């Protein structure tokens, strides 16, 4: 049996297989490069490790417009490419928000914004309590999602708790309603996080930021992309 191998250049074609009444196109395309760099070069995950307790955990909190997420999971063999054309249909496992029960590789179901980062904090704490020091916890959020108060509680707790296996990626497409003095990264830094802001389309810059050492502190990378309404 021949196995098709997909690369980064195939992702737009895979995304085009998913059609329908999807109003969150910009939300999807804004995450594409970050997701690819994570799954291709950083995360210790794979279809063969779905139940491995030592796997890294990736939590998609920015779950609206998940086409890029599904495309990357298909490219990496987590789910069949044949599922993509059925995206959003009644009997498809690929809903407009990922369902962890239906989507192989999805660690959480995402619907209401603001839950992913608090869940990631709890996941990092749980792994620490189990004595598992190798798995990294990653969560992807949107800049507008940071308007939710639950995220600020998580940010304020994670820094002093020294959750250095916790990593947050914020997709900044200028869609937040409330500006933050000093920018997004400053909000995390004041709470004791290691923070960096990079071009969200530059794969090498993303990789360098994702793999930078941050002993004793959680890490946030703010990935700037084109404005949502540009």
Backbone torsions as a table, in degrees:
resi	resn	phi	psi	omega
1	UNK	NA	134.9	-179.5
2	UNK	-89.6	130.4	178.0
3	UNK	-104.4	124.0	179.5
4	UNK	-79.1	132.8	177.5
5	UNK	-104.1	130.5	-177.7
6	UNK	-113.2	145.8	177.0
7	UNK	-122.5	-174.9	-177.1
8	UNK	-59.3	-37.8	-177.3
9	UNK	-69.0	-14.9	179.1
10	UNK	-85.9	-11.9	-173.2
11	UNK	-62.4	-43.0	177.5
12	UNK	-59.1	-38.3	178.4
13	UNK	-65.7	-39.9	178.3
14	UNK	-66.0	-38.4	179.0
15	UNK	-67.0	-32.6	-179.9
16	UNK	-67.0	-17.6	177.1
17	UNK	-71.4	-17.9	-177.2
18	UNK	-99.8	105.0	-177.4
19	UNK	-121.2	169.6	179.2
20	UNK	136.1	-170.4	-177.6
21	UNK	-78.2	70.1	-175.7
22	UNK	-108.2	110.4	-177.3
23	UNK	-92.5	-0.9	-174.4
24	UNK	-107.9	38.5	178.5
25	UNK	-56.7	-49.2	179.0
26	UNK	-61.0	-34.2	178.2
27	UNK	-63.2	-35.3	179.7
28	UNK	-73.5	-51.8	-175.5
29	UNK	-65.3	-27.1	-180.0
30	UNK	-65.5	-24.3	-176.3
31	UNK	-96.9	-6.9	-166.3
32	UNK	-59.5	-48.5	-175.8
33	UNK	-70.4	-40.0	177.4
34	UNK	-60.6	-47.0	-179.3
35	UNK	-61.3	-42.5	-178.0
36	UNK	-65.0	-45.6	-179.1
37	UNK	-62.2	-41.4	179.1
38	UNK	-61.8	-52.2	-175.1
39	UNK	-74.7	-26.1	-177.2
40	UNK	-89.9	-28.1	-169.3
41	UNK	-132.1	-9.5	-171.5
42	UNK	-124.9	-55.4	-172.8
43	UNK	-66.7	136.2	173.9
44	UNK	-93.6	73.6	179.9
45	UNK	-139.6	166.5	177.3
46	UNK	179.5	164.4	-180.0
47	UNK	-56.6	-28.8	-177.8
48	UNK	-83.2	-3.7	-175.3
49	UNK	-119.0	22.7	-174.6
50	UNK	-59.6	-31.4	-178.6
51	UNK	-108.5	7.9	-178.3
52	UNK	-73.5	117.3	-178.6
53	UNK	-65.1	-16.8	-179.4
54	UNK	-94.4	5.8	178.7
55	UNK	-70.4	157.2	167.6
56	UNK	-71.4	155.8	177.7
57	UNK	-112.4	127.2	173.7
58	UNK	-116.3	122.7	-177.7
59	UNK	-113.0	118.6	177.1
60	UNK	-90.8	98.9	176.9
61	UNK	-82.0	-35.1	177.0
62	UNK	-78.6	71.5	-168.4
63	UNK	-87.4	-11.1	177.6
64	UNK	-76.5	140.2	-175.6
65	UNK	68.2	57.8	-173.1
66	UNK	-86.8	15.3	-174.8
67	UNK	-59.8	-40.6	179.3
68	UNK	-64.3	-40.3	178.3
69	UNK	-60.9	-47.3	179.0
70	UNK	-63.9	-39.4	179.8
71	UNK	-62.6	-42.9	179.7
72	UNK	-67.8	-42.0	177.7
73	UNK	-61.8	-38.7	177.9
74	UNK	-67.5	-42.5	-179.7
75	UNK	-62.3	-30.7	-178.2
76	UNK	-95.1	5.0	172.7
77	UNK	86.6	9.4	178.2
78	UNK	-71.6	-34.0	-179.0
79	UNK	-141.7	154.7	-177.2
80	UNK	-69.8	139.3	175.2
81	UNK	-58.3	-29.5	-179.1
82	UNK	-62.7	-17.2	176.9
83	UNK	-74.8	-25.2	-169.5
84	UNK	-61.0	-43.6	-178.8
85	UNK	-61.7	-20.7	179.8
86	UNK	-86.9	4.3	-176.0
87	UNK	-45.7	127.8	174.6
88	UNK	80.3	-3.2	-179.8
89	UNK	-79.6	166.5	-172.0
90	UNK	-57.8	-42.4	-174.0
91	UNK	-102.5	14.4	179.9
92	UNK	-89.6	140.9	173.8
93	UNK	-71.7	-12.8	-177.0
94	UNK	-96.5	90.0	-179.0
95	UNK	-85.9	178.3	179.3
96	UNK	-71.9	-12.5	165.5
97	UNK	-133.1	135.0	-177.6
98	UNK	-62.5	142.1	177.6
99	UNK	-114.7	119.2	-175.2
100	UNK	-64.2	-22.5	178.6
101	UNK	-77.2	-28.1	-173.6
102	UNK	-103.8	-25.1	-173.9
103	UNK	-105.3	112.0	178.6
104	UNK	-59.0	129.2	179.1
105	UNK	96.2	-15.9	178.7
106	UNK	-77.4	123.0	-177.3
107	UNK	-84.1	-28.7	179.6
108	UNK	-138.4	156.4	166.8
109	UNK	-87.0	141.4	-177.8
110	UNK	-125.8	133.5	178.8
111	UNK	-143.3	-87.7	175.9
112	UNK	-65.6	129.8	-177.9
113	UNK	-70.1	152.9	175.4
114	UNK	104.9	-2.2	-176.6
115	UNK	-96.6	-25.8	-170.8
116	UNK	-62.4	-45.5	-178.7
117	UNK	-66.4	-44.4	174.5
118	UNK	-59.4	-39.2	177.7
119	UNK	-65.0	-38.2	178.9
120	UNK	-63.7	-39.0	176.6
121	UNK	-61.4	-45.0	178.3
122	UNK	-63.8	-37.4	178.3
123	UNK	-64.6	-44.2	179.0
124	UNK	-63.4	-39.5	177.5
125	UNK	-65.3	-41.7	179.5
126	UNK	-62.8	-43.2	178.5
127	UNK	-64.5	-39.1	177.3
128	UNK	-62.4	-43.0	-179.2
129	UNK	-63.9	-30.4	178.1
130	UNK	-81.2	-4.7	-178.3
131	UNK	78.3	17.3	179.4
132	UNK	-91.6	105.8	-174.7
133	UNK	-98.5	-11.4	-176.7
134	UNK	-86.1	-42.5	-176.6
135	UNK	-63.0	131.9	173.0
136	UNK	-95.3	148.6	176.9
137	UNK	-112.6	124.2	179.3
138	UNK	-120.3	140.6	176.1
139	UNK	-137.4	135.2	179.0
140	UNK	-108.3	123.3	180.0
141	UNK	-126.4	164.7	175.3
142	UNK	-101.3	159.2	-178.5
143	UNK	-64.1	-38.2	178.5
144	UNK	-66.7	-29.0	179.3
145	UNK	-63.0	-25.5	-179.9
146	UNK	-71.9	-5.5	171.8
147	UNK	-69.2	-17.9	-179.2
148	UNK	-77.9	131.0	-175.7
149	UNK	-63.8	-27.7	-179.2
150	UNK	-60.4	-31.8	178.2
151	UNK	-66.6	-37.2	-177.6
152	UNK	-70.2	-32.2	173.3
153	UNK	-64.9	-41.6	179.7
154	UNK	-65.5	-43.3	179.0
155	UNK	-61.1	-45.6	-177.1
156	UNK	-65.3	-30.9	-178.7
157	UNK	-81.6	-43.1	-169.1
158	UNK	-64.5	-36.4	-179.1
159	UNK	-63.9	-58.4	178.7
160	UNK	-60.7	-27.1	179.1
161	UNK	-76.6	-9.2	177.1
162	UNK	65.1	38.3	-177.5
163	UNK	-78.9	77.4	-173.5
164	UNK	-78.6	-1.7	172.5
165	UNK	-95.2	4.1	-180.0
166	UNK	-97.7	129.4	179.4
167	UNK	-130.6	131.8	177.6
168	UNK	-119.3	135.7	172.3
169	UNK	-115.1	123.1	178.0
170	UNK	-105.2	119.3	174.1
171	UNK	-83.6	113.8	-177.7
172	UNK	-103.2	98.2	175.2
173	UNK	-114.4	29.1	173.6
174	UNK	58.2	41.0	-179.5
175	UNK	-110.5	1.9	179.0
176	UNK	-72.2	147.0	179.6
177	UNK	-82.9	-26.5	-173.1
178	UNK	-120.2	122.7	178.5
179	UNK	-73.4	155.6	179.5
180	UNK	-122.1	127.7	179.5
181	UNK	-54.8	125.8	179.8
182	UNK	84.4	-5.0	179.5
183	UNK	95.4	175.6	-175.5
184	UNK	-64.2	-45.4	-176.5
185	UNK	-58.7	-35.2	-178.0
186	UNK	-63.9	-32.0	178.9
187	UNK	-62.3	-37.9	179.2
188	UNK	-76.8	-41.4	-176.2
189	UNK	-60.9	-39.6	-178.5
190	UNK	-65.6	-20.0	177.6
191	UNK	-95.5	9.0	174.3
192	UNK	94.5	13.4	178.3
193	UNK	-86.7	154.9	164.7
194	UNK	-83.8	129.7	-171.9
195	UNK	-136.7	147.7	176.3
196	UNK	-151.9	143.7	176.7
197	UNK	-114.3	129.6	-176.2
198	UNK	-137.9	169.5	173.6
199	UNK	-70.8	118.5	-176.9
200	UNK	-74.2	2.7	175.3
201	UNK	-111.0	-6.4	-176.8
202	UNK	-93.4	105.6	-174.1
203	UNK	-64.5	-39.7	-179.8
204	UNK	-68.4	-39.4	177.9
205	UNK	-65.9	-40.3	177.3
206	UNK	-62.4	-46.3	-178.7
207	UNK	-61.6	-43.4	179.4
208	UNK	-62.3	-40.8	179.9
209	UNK	-69.3	-37.5	-179.0
210	UNK	-68.1	-29.2	-174.0
211	UNK	-106.1	5.2	178.7
212	UNK	-66.0	139.9	179.5
213	UNK	-69.1	146.5	179.1
214	UNK	-150.6	60.8	-174.5
215	UNK	-57.4	130.1	174.4
216	UNK	79.0	0.4	-177.1
217	UNK	-135.7	144.6	170.1
218	UNK	-67.7	162.2	-173.4
219	UNK	-123.2	137.0	172.1
220	UNK	-127.1	136.9	173.7
221	UNK	-119.9	120.7	176.2
222	UNK	-93.9	115.0	-176.8
223	UNK	-101.3	107.3	-178.6
224	UNK	-84.9	129.7	175.5
225	UNK	-128.1	179.6	-178.2
226	UNK	-61.4	146.0	-179.4
227	UNK	-58.4	143.9	-175.5
228	UNK	-56.3	-40.0	-174.6
229	UNK	-103.3	19.0	-179.9
230	UNK	-71.8	NA	NA
